[in-house]
Amino acid sequence: MLLLVLIFTFWWHGAFSYFADISQLRADIEELGAFGPLLYFIAFFTAYLIGFHPGLVWISGFIWPLPLAILYANLAGLLSGMIVFWITRRFSQR
């Protein structure tokens, strides 16, 4: 419930309007150079922890060429799944 309140609050104050212009988002991420895919991975991992990861798979196709988008989305999904599995297994042991 808290997550929904936070998302609504961010939306109400216009925090998501930055993501409406894909060309500007693409230019900003390409300007980051090698840190662009790292930023994508951090966003993907955070969304994976919360459970909102499918949208980020589609966004990668708008940012990078298709072969790179597939590579980054697959790597981010695989690594995020492995890390979340490790965290869950680590803290669920008695």
C-alpha positions as MATLAB code, in Angstrom:
seq = 'MLLLVLIFTFWWHGAFSYFADISQLRADIEELGAFGPLLYFIAFFTAYLIGFHPGLVWISGFIWPLPLAILYANLAGLLSGMIVFWITRRFSQR';
ca = [
       0.000    0.000    0.000;
       2.862    2.327    0.845;
       4.388    1.667   -2.565;
       1.174    2.697   -4.305;
       1.013    5.900   -2.252;
       4.635    6.715   -3.166;
       4.051    6.054   -6.868;
       0.915    8.199   -6.867;
       2.753   10.993   -5.033;
       5.625   10.930   -7.528;
       3.143   10.929  -10.422;
       1.145   13.800   -8.908;
       4.258   15.964   -8.615;
       5.362   15.195  -12.184;
       8.366   13.015  -11.381;
       7.526   10.627  -14.234;
       7.169   13.304  -16.905;
      10.901   12.952  -17.638;
      10.295    9.429  -18.929;
       7.593   10.524  -21.392;
      10.150   11.829  -23.903;
      12.007    8.690  -25.015;
      14.388   10.571  -27.331;
      15.589   12.773  -24.454;
      15.923    9.718  -22.200;
      17.918    7.905  -24.909;
      20.234   10.895  -25.367;
      20.824   11.217  -21.633;
      21.613    7.520  -21.223;
      23.903    7.471  -24.276;
      25.668   10.509  -22.826;
      26.525    8.433  -19.742;
      28.622    6.102  -21.881;
      29.501    2.866  -20.077;
      27.520    3.940  -17.035;
      24.266    3.801  -19.052;
      23.984    0.001  -18.957;
      25.048    0.074  -15.296;
      22.247    2.535  -14.526;
      19.854    0.268  -16.440;
      20.988   -2.723  -14.381;
      20.497   -0.836  -11.100;
      16.997    0.241  -12.174;
      16.189   -3.288  -13.346;
      17.443   -4.823  -10.105;
      15.475   -2.365   -7.987;
      12.321   -3.025  -10.011;
      12.974   -6.783   -9.805;
      13.133   -6.577   -6.019;
       9.770   -4.807   -5.947;
       8.280   -6.990   -8.689;
       7.912   -4.475  -11.558;
      10.552   -5.763  -13.955;
       8.714   -6.405  -17.276;
       8.444   -2.710  -18.180;
      12.192   -2.253  -18.078;
      12.678   -5.040  -20.601;
      10.639   -3.054  -23.150;
      12.324    0.242  -22.322;
      15.729   -1.169  -23.249;
      14.479   -1.648  -26.806;
      13.753    2.061  -27.082;
      17.144    3.112  -25.715;
      19.653    0.829  -27.458;
      19.767   -1.009  -30.796;
      17.948   -4.353  -30.673;
      20.988   -6.654  -30.221;
      22.301   -4.540  -27.323;
      18.819   -4.219  -25.830;
      18.389   -7.994  -25.845;
      21.832   -8.468  -24.325;
      21.340   -5.868  -21.574;
      17.810   -7.046  -20.728;
      18.882  -10.691  -20.546;
      21.965   -9.959  -18.471;
      20.048   -7.669  -16.127;
      17.267  -10.223  -15.705;
      19.663  -13.103  -15.150;
      21.895  -11.253  -12.704;
      18.949   -9.735  -10.852;
      17.338  -13.151  -10.488;
      20.582  -14.654   -9.220;
      21.148  -11.880   -6.703;
      17.559  -11.963   -5.421;
      17.764  -15.755   -5.148;
      21.026  -15.475   -3.204;
      19.597  -12.802   -0.871;
      16.462  -14.859   -0.274;
      18.400  -18.045    0.345;
      20.899  -16.273    2.593;
      18.301  -14.687    4.858;
      15.844  -17.608    4.880;
      18.338  -20.066    6.348;
      18.067  -20.739   10.037;
];
